[in-house]
Amino acid sequence: MNMKWILAALLVFSAAVGGGVYLLSSTGRGAGIEVDWRLLGQMDYLSNKATSELQELNGKQIKIPGFMVPLEDSQRKVTEFLLVPSPQACIHVPPPPPNQMVYVKMKRGVNAAIGAPIWVYGEFKISTKRSQYGEVSFELSGDEVEEYH
């Protein structure tokens, strides 16, 4: 009987350590929970309903990979852009669905990275916004942008 409790305790301890290592290893220079585009795709943009997993991320610091679509004329420093999952999503008509675009408002200007994959770090919000490219289901208050490695 004692052996079962010891094994159960070891299993719980191992899971906790493994989870901590995963969280620490998934952060780059910036900090945040790594978000995948498949998770964002679970947002029902027609009814504006988010899954419970998405709702848990609302207001949290995240990092997400993607491609920049500047919303400003400046080609050097940008403070507002759309983040999309692929470079083809930047230029084709019709635009990607709202759950496949993130409106990013950077706290300070960053170098434009058109056509290059990037990581964006910041506070995630589920919020419908309109842009010149259509509706967007998510917003990110951007802290940092870095090259995708």
C-alpha positions in Angstrom: 0.0 0.0 0.0 2.8 2.4 0.8 4.5 1.7 -2.4 1.4 2.8 -4.4 1.5 6.2 -2.6 5.2 6.6 -3.2 4.8 5.8 -6.9 1.8 8.2 -7.1 3.9 11.0 -5.5 6.8 10.4 -7.8 4.4 10.5 -10.8 2.9 13.9 -9.6 6.4 15.3 -8.9 7.7 14.2 -12.3 4.7 15.8 -14.1 5.2 19.1 -12.2 9.0 19.2 -13.0 8.3 18.3 -16.6 5.7 21.0 -16.9 8.0 23.6 -15.4 10.8 22.6 -17.8 8.4 22.8 -20.8 7.2 26.3 -19.7 10.8 27.5 -19.2 12.0 26.0 -22.5 9.2 27.5 -24.5 10.2 31.1 -23.8 12.6 33.1 -26.0 14.0 36.5 -25.1 10.4 37.6 -24.3 8.1 35.8 -22.0 4.7 34.2 -22.6 2.7 31.1 -23.3 3.3 29.8 -26.8 0.2 30.0 -28.8 -0.5 27.9 -32.0 -2.6 29.1 -34.9 -4.6 25.9 -34.7 -5.8 27.0 -31.2 -6.8 30.4 -32.6 -8.7 28.6 -35.4 -11.1 27.2 -32.7 -12.6 30.7 -32.3 -16.1 30.7 -33.8 -16.0 34.1 -35.5 -19.5 33.8 -36.8 -21.1 33.6 -33.3 -18.1 35.3 -31.7 -17.7 32.4 -29.2 -14.3 31.4 -27.9 -13.4 28.0 -26.5 -12.6 27.7 -22.8 -9.0 27.2 -23.7 -8.9 30.5 -25.6 -10.8 32.3 -22.8 -8.1 31.1 -20.4 -5.5 33.0 -22.5 -7.5 36.3 -22.5 -5.4 38.9 -20.7 -2.3 36.7 -20.5 1.2 37.2 -21.8 1.7 35.1 -24.9 4.2 34.5 -27.8 2.9 33.7 -31.2 4.7 33.1 -34.6 3.6 34.6 -37.8 4.1 37.1 -40.6 3.7 40.9 -40.4 1.3 42.9 -42.5 2.0 46.5 -41.7 -1.1 48.8 -41.3 1.1 52.0 -41.7 2.8 53.6 -44.6 6.2 53.6 -43.0 8.4 50.8 -44.2 11.0 51.2 -41.5 9.3 51.4 -38.1 5.8 50.1 -37.5 3.6 50.2 -34.4 0.4 48.6 -35.9 0.2 45.5 -38.0 -1.7 42.3 -38.6 -0.1 39.0 -37.7 -1.1 36.1 -40.0 0.0 32.5 -40.1 1.5 32.4 -43.5 3.2 34.8 -46.0 0.5 34.1 -48.6 -2.2 35.2 -46.2 -0.8 38.8 -46.4 -1.7 39.6 -50.0 -4.5 37.4 -51.2 -8.1 38.4 -51.6 -10.3 37.4 -49.9 -8.5 38.0 -46.6 -8.0 35.2 -44.1 -10.9 34.5 -41.7 -11.0 36.7 -38.6 -9.7 33.8 -36.4 -6.5 33.7 -38.5 -5.5 37.3 -38.0 -4.2 39.1 -34.9 -4.2 42.9 -34.7 -0.9 43.9 -33.0 -0.4 47.4 -31.4 3.2 47.7 -30.3 4.2 49.7 -27.3 7.0 51.2 -29.4 7.9 51.1 -33.0 9.7 48.0 -34.4 11.5 47.3 -37.6 9.2 46.2 -40.4 9.7 42.4 -41.1 7.7 41.9 -44.3 7.8 38.4 -45.6 10.0 37.1 -42.8 8.7 34.8 -40.0 8.7 36.5 -36.6 7.7 35.9 -32.9 5.5 38.5 -31.3 5.2 38.8 -27.5 2.5 40.6 -25.6 -0.8 40.6 -23.8 -3.5 38.7 -25.7 -7.1 39.7 -25.9 -10.2 38.2 -27.6 -11.6 41.3 -29.3 -13.2 41.8 -32.7 -11.6 44.7 -34.6 -12.0 46.0 -38.1 -9.0 46.7 -40.3 -8.5 47.5 -43.9 -8.1 43.8 -44.5 -11.3 42.8 -42.8 -12.4 41.7 -39.3 -9.9 40.4 -36.8 -10.9 38.2 -33.8 -7.8 38.9 -31.6 -5.7 41.8 -30.4 -2.2 41.8 -29.0 -0.6 44.6 -27.0 2.9 44.0 -28.3 6.0 44.1 -26.1 8.6 42.7 -28.4 9.2 41.2 -31.9 12.0 38.9 -32.7 13.1 36.7 -35.6 11.6 33.3 -35.7 14.2 30.6 -34.9 
